[in-house]
Amino acid sequence: METLPQRLLVEVRHRYGVNAVDTEAIHGGSASKLWRLDSEPAVVLRLSQYYGLQDQQRSCRIAAELARSVAEVIPAIVGSDGESVFVWNGRPITLWPFVQGRSLDRQNRDELRRAGDLLARLHRASSGPTGRASGRLVVRITGRGCRGQRSGATASWAARPPATRAA
């Protein structure tokens, strides 16, 4: 993966007050390029390769809204201009707090159950006051993702109480 241009680091310092010298490329999939910045605290810079400014603004708004009710959701960092997204060399850029972790172990049933419970909580949190889906929600737990309009049946399934373990 390519190195992060110095000009972009200067722009990040100007917009977010984040001082970084070294960067580490992180695998971000095909839709984006990610770099971990050596700032304090550490942050991740995301360069969107396929989604435009409006898509990224919407994504940041959804993350900020979900973060209010789902503790695991991390909102994007807001810049000095009040925006979470800016365009650099024609591509949308966002900055996120770095969270240490690892990929989901798809062979571990307990992890899969917890991921499913989290997905259900995300769906419930994104529903309107009637319990019906208020719009499209994109959630990626694996590389394949879950995308599209949710039906009423899906919204009611997501609104059910969390599963409990049998003793």
PyMOL commands that set and color helices and strands:
alter all, ss='L'
color gray80, all
select helices_A, chain A and resi 6-16+53-67+109-125+152-158
alter helices_A, ss='H'
color red, helices_A
select strands_A, chain A and resi 23-26+32-37+43-48+85-88+91-97
alter strands_A, ss='S'
color yellow, strands_A
deselect
rebuild
show_as cartoon
